[in-house]
Amino acid sequence: MYLGIDLGTSCVKIIILDDNDQLVAQASSPLEVSRPKSLWSEQDPADWWHATNMAMKTLGQSNPAGLKAIKAIGLSGQMHGATLLDANNTIIRPAILWNDGRSEDQCKALEASEPNSRKITGNIAMPGFTAPKLVWLKEHEPDNFAKVAKVLLPKDYLRFLMTGDYASDMSDSAGTLWLDVEKRQWSQDMLQASGLTEAHMPALFEGTQVTGNLNSDIAEQWGMQAVPVIAGGGDNAAGAAGIGVINPKEAFLSLGTSGVYFVANESYQPNPDSAVHTFCHCIENTWHQMSVILSAASCLTWITQLTGFEDEQSLLNEIEKLDFSIPSSVTFLPYLSGERTPHNNPNAQGVFFGLGHNTDAAVLGRAVLEGIAFAFADGQEALMAAGTQIDTVSVIGGGSRSKLWGKILASVLNKPLTYRKGGEVGPAFGAARLAKLGVSELSASEVCVAGEINEVIEPDQSMLAYYPDQHAKYQQLYQSLKTHF
């Protein structure tokens, strides 16, 4: 048995995976995001630990035998978050998250300070990354900056509490802007440009390597042995391991809080000027590219709450009653938290265009699903412009439950979408697979296999007829409005 722990933005999800790659049990515990000021997005790391323990308690009640049989633990988590510890390992302030947009000016300053930034990191500096957050902290909270002894990514703070080790993996660390992504090592130049040194950083490991062992006290509390803890990966890289996207030209769409279009690469192929991310994969000697939209399934949650529906499925049921043989009159720009690919604009905002007296909740919901699909299409264009080839596309994340959304996405992207077993579990499944790799003699190609296909959704012919024009309209709306954000 193997344990996969995924620290997401909206919840901590934990699964037990057996030796036959079968999901034995799962549990989750919710999290909330704090937005105390415009563009800010924060969480209290203590809440991460509380949610982890609550989910483990649930697993212990439902499957105590499974926990006792665990051989190793793998970790995955939301990327880029700045978790700041002082010399006594006390949290200095709330963690600044991946979808925080306050550090736009600091991104410019960072690239001016280190002109080779994009060459070193393979990425354009964006407010979501970790390094600009620390430059912001140095300017706006100098007393807190002076206290910083260690900077950890969210899942690596859980690791520290679990093992006492300061450690991280290559895929998650690639999203800090402190890693030389091609060489897979900390960049002294990028750290210096942020006012930090390597002493502030955790030790680096490949995603399948052991970083330490579970503390005996925690092991006893969780009903486990003091098993090895594996480096793991950032949520997207771990999600890729979970559905077998580790080979070139294989891709997936992640419909989580944010949206990710992920493509595996066998070599380092940066193209930062198109706002495409180039990171290390959680598999040794492998890299990947991503286009990222900051609001995906979170937009569906937002419109569900806004329109007073009890849950998202209830709203989706109403959307399904609409006539999709004709285009909608309403267009939605899904920039509730700004945007990354391709705009790199933290100030971009959400917009409904085309409202009328007959606009109801279902029409708004449809516009939301289509707007997110158009944002993914923008990302696909950016990936293709970077020379990326995409042969197959799988779908993961909570939003993958909606087959209507799948039909919309397949039609907008004009690509068949494959839904695989374990896709809804996503990164936690991959984290458990990485745990298995860490304590076995098996290869990644043997463990990180493509899951059983549940369904393939093909583009809809009637939708294919009108979505190109709708997408062009969507793009024109952004261009005409961007000066007003």
N, C-alpha and C positions, 0 to 999 in steps of 0.2 A: 504494500500500500504506500501511496505517496500523497503528500499534502501540498496543495497549491493555494497560496494566499494572494489575492489581488486587492490592493488598496486603490479603489476607484475614487472618483470625485463625489459620487452620490451614495456609495456604500462600500463596505468591505465584504468581499465574497470569498468563501473558502470551500474547496472541494476535496474529496478523497477519491483518488484514482487507483484502481487495482493494477496488478501486474499484467493484466490482459487489456489495458487501456480502456477499461470500462468505468464510467462514473458511478461510484458507490453511494455517495452522499454529498450534500451541499448545504450551506447555510450562509446567510448574509445579515448584515446589520447596517442600518441607514446612517448617512452623514449629511450634514447641511453645510452650505457655503455662506460665509459672511461677506457682505458687500457694504462696508461702512462708508465708503466714498465713491464717487463716480470713477469708473475704470478699475476699482479695487476688487480683488477676489482673494479671500483668505480662509484658512481653516486652522483650528487649534489642534496641534499634533496630539494632545492628550485625548482628543475625540477619536483619533485614528486607533489608538491603543485600546480605548474603551470599546469601540466597535469590534475590534479584532477579538477581544476577550469574550464579548457577548456572542459573536458568531461561533467561537470555539466552544463556549458553554452549550450552545444549541446542538452542535455536532456531538459533544460529549453525552448529551442526553439521548440523542437519536441513534448514535452508533459508537458506543464506547469501545467495542471490540476493534472497530476499524482504526480508531486513534491509537490503540495499543500496538497495532500492527504496522504503523507508519515507519518507513525506513529512512525517509529524508523529506525535507521541506523546501519547496521552491517559492520564490517571491516575484510578484510583478506589481506594477503600480503606476499611478498617474505620474507623468514626467514633469520635469522642469521646476518643481516646487522648491522654494528656498526654505529649508528647515535649519534654523540657526541655534547652535549650542554654545554656551560659554565654557569656561575652563572647568566648571563643576558639572558639565553635561546637563545644565538646566536650559530649558527652552527660553530664548531671549524675547521673542515676540511671536504672534501668529505667523504661520507659514504663508508666504506669498505664492499663489498658485499659478498654474500654467496659463489660465485665461485671464490673468491680471494684465491690464494695459497701461499701468502708470508710468512705465519706464521708456517711453518713446524717445525722449530727449537723450536719455542715457545710452540708448542703442547707437545713436549718431556719435555721441562722444566716445564710446568704446571703439567704434570702427575708425574714428579719427586718431585715437590714441595708438591703435595697432593697425596700420594700413594693410597688413597681410591677414587680417582677421578671417575673411572669407576663404582665402587659400588654405589657412590652417584648419579651420573648423568645417569647411565645406558648406557653410550656411550663412545666409544673411542674418545680421543681428536683428532679432525681433523681441518685443516686450515680453513674450511668453517665456523666453529662455531664462536660465538662472542668472547668468553673469550680469545682465543689465539691472536685475533686481538688487544685486549687491552694490552696484555703482549708485543706484538710487538711494539705497540705505546709507551709504557713505556720505551722500550729499544732504539728505533730509533727516536722517536719524543717526548722526555721528556718534552719539553715546552708545547706541546699540551696536553700531558697526565696530566700535573699539572693543566690545565684549566678545566678538565672534572668535571662537576657537575652532569650531568645525562647521562646515556646511554639508548637510546631508540631503539627499533626495527623499521624498516621502517614504517609499518602501524601505529605504535604507535606514530610516529612523526606527521603523519597526524592527529591522534586523538588529540594530544596536540594542534595543530593549530586550530582544530575544537572546542575543548571544554575547553582548558586550563588545562587539567588533565594529570598527569603522570600516565599512567595505561597500563597494558598489560594483556594478557590471558595466561592460563597455556600451551596451545599447542605451541604457538610461543616462550614463555619463556623457554620451555624445550629444545629448540635448541641453547641456549646460553652457556651451560655448567656451568651455575650458579644456576640451579634449582636442588633441590632434587626431582627427578622425581616421586619417589614412594610416598613421603610425600606431594608433590605439594606445596612446599614452597622454598624460597631462601635458599641456602646453605651458611652459614657463612664461612665454611672452603674453599669452592671453590672461594668465593669472596675474601677472604684474600689471597689466592694463586695468585690472579690476581692483588693484590694491591688496591682492592676496598672494599667498605662497602655497606650495604643495603641502605644507604642514596643515593647512586648513582643509585639505581634501581627504577623502577616504582612500583606502588601498583599492587598486583596480584588479578585477578578475574577469575572465570570460564567463559567459552566462551559465556554463555547465560545471563550473568549478566550485568546490566547497570553500566557503568563507569562514566557517566556524561551526560550533555545535550549540544546540539549544541549551540554555541554562537549566540546571537541574531543578531549580525552584519553579521555573515556568513550565518545564516538562511535567512536573508533578501536578501543578495546577490544571494543566490541560489533559492530564491522563495519558501521557505519552512517555516514551523514552527520550533521553538526551541525544536526539538524532542529529546528523549533519544538516546544516542549512546551506542551500546552494545559492550562488550569486543571483540567478534569475534574469529578469529583463524588464525594460520599460514595457508599459502595457501593450503597445502595438507590436513590438518584437515578440513578446510572449504570446500574444494572440496569434501571430503568424506561426509560431512553433506549435500552437494548439491545433491548427487546421492544416499543417504541413506546407506552409508557404515559406520554403527555405531555398528553393531553386530559382535560377534566373527566369524572368518573364512571367512568374507566378505572382498573382496579386490578390488582395482582398479589400473590401470596403468594411469599415467598422462603423456601426451605427450606435455609438455610445453617446455620452453627454456631448462630446465633440464628434467630428466625423473625420475619418482618415481613409485615404486611398493609398495603399501600401504595396510596393513592388520590390521583390527580392532581387539582389544583384550579386554576381560572383566577384566583383571588383569595385573599387572606389570610383564612383562616377558623379562628382559634384556638379551642380549647376545652380548656384545660389541666387543668381540674378533673376531667375524666374520664380523665386520664393518657394522652390521645392527643397524639402529637407533631405539631406544625405547623412545617414547615421550608420553606426556599426549595428550589425544584427546580433542577436543573442547567441548565435552559432559562430564558432571560431572561424576566422578568415572569410567571413561573409558580411556584406553590407546591405543596405536597403535605401530606397527613396520613398518619400511620402509627400503627398499634398494634404494639407490639414485645413479643415474648416472648424472654427471654434464653437459653433453651436449646431448640433444635429438633433439627436433625440431629445435634447433639452428644450428645443423649440416645440416639439410635440407635447411635452409635459406642460410647457408654458401656455400654449393655446388651449389645452384641455382644462387647465385651471381657470383661465381667463373666461372661457365660455360656460363654466359652471358644470361641466360633466364630471361624473363620479370618478371615472378612470379613462385612460387613453383608449382602451378597447371600445368603450361605449361611443366615443367620438369617431373612431375608425369605422364602427358599424354604420354610422350616419353618412360618413364620407363615401362608403362603398355603394350607397344608394344613388349617388350622383351619376350623371351620364358622361362617361369618359370618352365617348366617341367624338365629342366636340371639346374645343379648348375652353379653359376657364377665363373669365374676364378679369380675375383678380390675380395679381402677381405679388409675391412675398420675397423680400430681401432678408435672409436669415442672420443678419449681423447683430445679434443681441449682445454679443461680447466683443465686438470688433471682428476683424478677419485676418487670417494669415494668407494662405495661398488662394489666389495669386496676388492679392492686393497689398498685403502687409500693412494694413490700416487699422490700428487699434481704436480709432475714432469712428469707424463705420458703424451704422446703427440699423436696427430692424425697421422695415417699411412695408406697409400694405398699400398697394396701388390698384385703383380700379373699383373701389367700393361703391355700392349702390343700395337702394332701398330693399332690394331682394337678396342682399348678401346675408347669409346666415352662418351659423357655426360650422356646418359641413363645408361650405364654400371656403371659409377661412382655413379650415383644417386641410382641405385639398391644396390650397395655395401654399401652406406651410410644407407639406410633403414635397410638392413640386419645386418650391424654392430651394430646399436642401438638395434635391436632385440636381438642380441647375448649378449650385455651388460645387457639387462633386464634378459636374461636367467641366466647369472652369479648371478644376484641379487636374482632370484628365488631360485637358489641352496643355496645361503647364508641364505635365509629365511627358507627354508626347513631344513637346517642343524641346525637352531636355534630351531627346533621343531614346527615351525609354520604350521598350516593346512590351506589350501586355497580351499574353496568350489566354490566360484563364483568370476569372475573377470570382472569388468566393465572398460570402457575406457573414459577418460575425456581429455580436453585440445585441443588446436588448431590443433594438429597433428591428432586428432581423425577424422578429415574430410576425410582423405585418407583411403578408404576401402581397397586399395591394401596393404597399410602398415598394416592394421588390419589383412589381410590374412597372411602376412609374420610373424607378431607377434604371431598370434594364432598357426601357424605351428611351429615356433621356440620353443614356450613355451609349445606346445602340450596341449593347453587349449582353450575352446570356449571363445570368448570375447563378452561381452554384451555392446551394444551402447544404451544409454538411453537419453530420452528427457532432455535437459539442460546440457548435458555432455560437449558441446563445450564452454558453458559459465563458467562452472567449479566453482572455488572458489567464484566468485561474487554471484552466485546463492546460495551457502551455506551461505555466509555472510548475505544475505537477509533473509534466513531461520532462522539464529541465531538471527537476529533482531526481527523476529516474536516471537520466543521463549522468548526473553527478556521482552516482554511487554504483553504476553498472559498467560493464565493458562494452555496452552497445554503442553504435554510432548514431549520429543525428538522423541519418537517412533511414535507419531502422526504427527509431522511436518517433520522430516527427513526421509521420506519414499522413497523407491526406485522409481525412475522415470519410466514413461512409456517406454517400450522397443521399440526402433526404429528398431533394427536389431541385430541378433546374427551371428557372423562370426566364422565358424568352421575351424579347421585345414585342410589344403589342403593335400590330400594323396600323391601326387607326391612330394610336398615340404617336407613332413614328412620323405620321404625316404632318402633325402640327407642332411637335415639341421643338424642332429646330428654330422655328419662328419665335416661339415662346421664350426660348433660351436667349435668342438675340435681343428680344425686348428686355429681358431681365438684365442683360449686360449693359444695354443702353441706359436703363434706369440708374444703375450704379454710377455710370460715367456722368450722367446729368446731375446727380445728387451729391457726388462726393465732396464738392466744394462747400456744401451746406452742413456736413457732419462736423 
